[in-house]
């Protein structure tokens, strides 16, 4: 089985006290690059989350969004400092008497004074949250893996179809080669006849020229290597695993052979076939970039 590097997954865990959600989005990347967005109170779990995710994912740029919502009724408490309140009131009353201005102190104004009211969040049980966060993360990773596998199957079928088309093009190039040599021989003989005005033709010289020409345009080695690369890539696709980098290297080697065939081509049909090969190889390379 092969996997695409693009995918999405979501997981959620809800208890009586809190709710944890995890969303994972990914695109292709040369390495495993994680970007994790956590609520401030869960920042200490960042390293553990990275380690856990990297055990399941080897390549791709992943954006991981983790949400936390406290559902407890007494998650936040407000306390009043009676001593501070009385001191504020006493000093403000003294200020009113000193300046001879009305004392307009109200409860709301006094409550806004620093340290009169203190808001305290109850201590978060990180061990418990971590346990259930892992469950939500597992849900997201499973869904994420399934989406990547589905996309991987589509990539696999598409690439195999393209490889089959390349193989057919190679067959046509091999069929065309003998005819191209025969056409060259005929062209050469006609030219010699024209120059010698029906004089005698040195068949040995003609044969030598044809041999030199056929050797110059021969693409047997390139087509054999190209077929070998096609076979190798097909086998890797069928065996599956984390093969993205290997497939990319094979595609580079394919492109090298196709370039050589195109440079040797002295025939319109072979040139067109070689261009078709390069076009398919480029499409394959684009697809391979998405494989883990």
C-alpha positions, 0 to 999 in steps of 0.5 A: 500500500502506498500513501499520498502526502495530502490528507485530512483527519479529525478526532474528538473526545468529550468528557463531563469536564472538557472537550478536546478536538484534533484536526490534521491537514497535510500537503507534500513536503520533502521531509516530515514538517509539523506545525502544531497549534495548541491552547496556551495551557497545553503548550507543555504537551507539544514535544510529546505530540510531535514524537507521537505523530512522527511515529505514524507519519514519515513525510509531509507538511502537517498542520495540526490544530488542537482545541480545548474547551473546559466544560466544568461548572467551577472551572473559574472562580472569583474571590474578593479581597475584603482587606484591599477593598476596605483600604481602597475605600478608606483612602478614597474617602480621605482623598474626598475630605482632603480635596473637598470634593464629593465622594462618588465611590460605587461598588462597580468602581471599587471592583475595578481597582487592582486586586479587589477581585481575583479571577482564578482558573482551577488547576488543569489535570494535564495527565488526564487531558493528555490521556484523552488528547491521545484518543482524539489524536488517534482518531484524527491520525486513523482518519488521516491515514485512511484518506492518504491511502485512498489518494495513494491508490488513485495515484498508484493506478494513474502512474501504472496506466502512464507506465503502460502507455510509455511501454507502448511508445517504446514498442513503437520506437523499436518498430520504427528503427529498422524502417528508419535505417532502410529509409536512410539507405534508400535516400543515400543510394538515390543521392549517389545515383544522382551524383554519379549519373547512373555510374557504378555504386560501391556497395561496400561504401554504402553499407559502411555509411549505413552501419555508421548511421544506424550505430549513431541513431541506435537507441537499443540501450536506452529503450532497454534501460527505460523498460527496466526502469518502468518494470522497477517502478511498477514493482515498487508501486505494487509492493508499496511502503514509503517509496516516494523518494525512490520513485522520484529517483527512478523518474529522473533516470527515465527522463535521462533515457528519454532525453537521449532518445530524443537527441538521437532521433533523426525521424519525425515519428521517433521524435514525437514518440520521445516527446510523448515519453518525456511528457508522461515522465513529467506527469509521473514525476508530479504525481510521485511528489505527492507519494510518502 
